[in-house]
Amino acid sequence: MLSQRQLALILVAPGLLLVAALFLYPLGFSLISAFTKPDGSLTLDWFAKAYELYSTDIVFTVVIVLASCGLTALAAIVIAGTLTLGENPWIVGTLKALYRWPLFIPFIVAAQCMRTFLAKNGLMNNTFVSLGLMEPLSAVSYLDWRGIIATFVWKQTPFVALLLAGALASIDRATLEAGRNLGASRVRVLVELALPQVMPTLLVALVLSFVTMLSVLSVPMMVAGSQPTMLTVDMAFRINSYGDYATANALGVITYLISAGAAILYLKRGLSKEAAP
Amino acid sequence: MRILTIACSLAALMAASPLSAQTLNVATAGDQNMVDYVKDYLGPMFEKSHPGVKVVSVGTGAGDSGSQKIYEKLDAQKSSATTDFDVVVIHQKAAGTMVKEGLLAKYTDKVDTAKLVSSESAKNALGADVSGFVIPMFQSQTALAYNADLLKSPPNSFAELRDWAKKNPKQFGYNGIKGGMSGVAFVAGWVYAFGGDADRLIKGPYDPAVKASWDGALADLKEFNKSVVITPGNAGTLDMLNRGEIAIGPVWVDMFYSWQADGKLPPNMKLKLASPGMPGQPMYYAVPEKTANRKLAEEFIALATSPQVQADGIVKKFNWYPGIDAKNLEGKLDQAAWNKLFTDITPSDLAKNAKSFPIAPYFNDILEGYEKKVSN
């Protein structure tokens, strides 16, 4: 007769095996290949090469992802705040119906849409020109770092807003009402009373967005030119053009390290009781 | 239960199909148009002349990375009895590696049309000897596409282009080296123009010390990049030309004509092959050493490189230059189709300025030099 403990182990085994085979094994493999020469001896050559060729791109990646996270947070707070504290039913209803849409659109489709939307003679500039808001000659293309950030923010805002709106809806209305009754404006109620209570959720949502954006290949590839570009593109290029897995893996390890910073935040929040994403 | 039965029979079918030996698997590196070419045009034609044979077309992606995938698959199947692919269509860089590692079969003496091939690239792939292992499917060429309304007299040389771009900021666009081969070709052309001995880079022999002599050219290119637009990919350059956002940029000739034929580029676009020239490259038909259908594969390639198919499929359908010697196409092609290929870029331009890519080690040095000194 199997004990409760053994039974539990058997139930967990398939999942564990899957994680081990599909995640831990490749992870270990790429870690080893990033630190060893073909003959098996330890080396940091691949990191030196990654730094020599891609130091600008490493900085670029971190800046882009951080900036996108910041703007995403701002947009999500505005949306979630309006949904919870908004008093005009028409605005709240429309926003509610619309804001989740980008969640269902894959990154690659979003990137393709942005390519025609943000181009110099693209949909956005053409609309401004035909409305008389802009001279055709002053139109500029946003298909560079700004395009990447715009796509990321557009794509991740609904995700963060969804979690945030849920958290905002579940906090005690009485404190908010009290703030309103004492004469605080809605913005002040949101910033000083509501947000501090849902900060853990916001942080967790941003950490997840951070890791997601760090790993997207299609957007930097399609929206912007290749100089500078994000690390995912460099990894793909190392493998596709040179079959150079070692340097690609070194870049991978650098990405792990960047996301480890975010992961530590996540784990801290996940372990404390108040966060329940 | 029924689902289980269906699943089982499907599995059985899949397990049995390699045994039937009548499926010819053709793997092509290159854009979707190449996959469609085999699937919609060559495949049905071959199936008609070989009843019972089924041609399956697999695409592995555009550019050298597509060939790299084919290489990795053949390499992984090195120790098994047969490979999955029977015919492969590959780029030059991978062809050299595959021949060196014994992954390809020496087959051209069994195919009659091999005698119609005269180009140097059938023997030499970026410095690697590939004679006997490959037949060119087509020859493609990069050139500068420009908007004739915006640019009345296009630059004749890279030096003129450099000065022009300085005076007209953000009017020249190319895709760097990570976004497709037309950008790589432009960078190679730049090094040919300003780096010194182009002939040596194309013909070898390799000397690692040479790359130090490109420092000036690459520093210039970094400066040049400040006044140009980096586009997202080959298609990105054509997109921007089409929208009037740039006036000139390097493109593949075949892609240019196909876009123009589809109405995706306005008719006022023209091509120019500025001196000292830009590289072009062929794609090769090759047969893996361990194919199970060697005879069928050879017959397939014989059909694909026959003058009629080269005329109708390669030149007329895709605006590529033929893989076999052009004089064999005489009489197979109407004059208009032939002339179209040579309107902007004349045969004498081609003779003078159509270059090969540098041999593989220099090629890699140029790409890495670019990453180190220009883009980082």
Interface residues (C-beta under 8 A of the other chain):
Chain A: E52 L53 Y54 S55 T56 D57 R115 A119 K120 N121 G122 S141 L143 M221 M222 V223 A224 G225 S226 Q227 P228 T229 V233 D234 A236 F237 I239 N240 S241 Y242 G243
Chain B: G63 D64 S65 Q68 Y71 E72 N175 G176 I177 K178 G179 G183 N225 V229 I230 T231 P232 G233 G236 D239 M240 R243 G244 E245 N364 L367 E368 E371 K372 V374 S375 N376
